[in-house]
């Protein structure tokens, strides 16, 4: 006869509610670890999937993900001429927020160097990659956009031609993939009145200058669109992605490009490290502190519950001692209840988490190593929390059964 099972059956309702409460608390601890794993996965997702060996960014910056980077578009031609480079592509990345159906819509805009990169590497669940240079987009399913839906961004309307999955930025926003030209059009879009005022300002500056007085035709050109004025550079891109030829050493290529005075070079591993030690570092520390705090709370709660359960059966424990039951029987009674409470709580946490976590706004990734670690922690706190109840049970005197 197992005394722990007998006692659990006797107090089944209270024990079940207690187990459910412990399970939900452990589910939060489990979710904290899953959220951290999701943040890491989202942070390095793009760096892994676009397949660039090197990232050429603005000098002394950690862009294009950790901070803003701006480089001229013609940098692609310069990088392509470096020995050992098999391909160089433009990369544009920024975040916008618009309104859709009365609700905010945040999109991490990613520009693809079409037609070299049409987005074939994107894991699509519906639709196709980009087939045109303008007015098409691939949207992550977390954005809630439908295949074939038309979305107005800036002055243009874009058609959703593909729906991707697991394309999330490091900040948790769904990624929308456009061509570089469209991504720049969205990024640098300004109202028509602002364009008119800028042209008038250029014209006024030309009229005030000596050069404008000597050459009136230059003042007339100042009123033209910026793209038609030779002196104004093309819109800048966020970075240049570089693929190194087979047999070439990425370190040698990076050293050659890094010698230029206007850019910095980061390897794929370096870009990942910048993300993990930058935007993700504080989140990691905060989630880690919450996990420690919640684990300590779970230990205290389990200890108090087991202590309360022990107090309820002090008369029975005294009676067991009176009839000559050895101390290990009483110790096993409390310890087994603690292990059952922790084991059932962990099982409830895992089952509820698998149902609830997919509905979270950010990805929650449960990995086997974290689950095993949490299971060992639950085992430890189950044993630790039982000590208070065991201590109280050992103090019971047999004659208390006659009181």
CORSUL-V108471 format. One line per field, one symbol per residue. ss: DSSP state (A for helix, B for strand, O for the rest). psi: psi as a letter, one per 30 degrees, with the letter a starting at -180 (. if undefined). A space follows every 50 residues. Layout:
BEGIN
ss->???
psi->???
END
This chain:
BEGIN
ss->OOAAAAAAAAOAAAAAAAAAAAAAAAAAAAAAAAAAAAAAAAAAAAAAAO OOOBBBBBOOOOOOOOOOOOBOOOAAAAAAOOOOBBBBBBBBBBBBBBBB OOBBBBBBBBBBOOOOOOOOOOOBBBBOOOOOOOOBBBBBAAAOOOOOOB BBBOOBBBBBBBBBOOOBOOOOOBBBBBBAAAAAAAAOOOOAAAAAAAAA AAAAAAAAOAAAAAOAAAAAAOOOOAAAOOOOOOOOBOBBBBBBOOOOOA AAAAAAAAOOOOBBBBBAAAAAAAAAAOAAAAAAAAAAAAAAAAAAAAAA AAAAAAAAAAAAOAAAAAAAAAOOOOAAAAAAAAAAAAAAAAAAAAAAAA AAAAAAAAAOOOOOOOOAAAAAAAAAAAAAAAAAAAAAAAAAAAOOOAAA AAO
psi->kjeeeeeeeeheeeeeeeeeeeeeeeeeeeeeeeeeeeeeeeegeeeeef gkelkjlkkglglgeflkkklkeffeeeeffkkfkflkklkkklklkakk hgkkjkkjkkkkikgejggffkjkflallkflflgllkkkfffgklkfkk kkjbflkkkjfkklkhiklfggkkkkklleeeeeeeegklleeeeeeeee eeeeeeffleeeeeiffeeeffflkefgjefkllkllelkkkkkkkflke eeeeeeeffkffllkkleeeeeeeeefcffeeeeeeeeeeeeeeeeeeee eeeeeeeeeeefgeeeeeeeeeggklffeeeeeeeeeeeeeeeeeeeeee eeefeeefflflkjjjleeeeeeeeeeeeefeeeffeeeeeeeffkkeff ff.
END
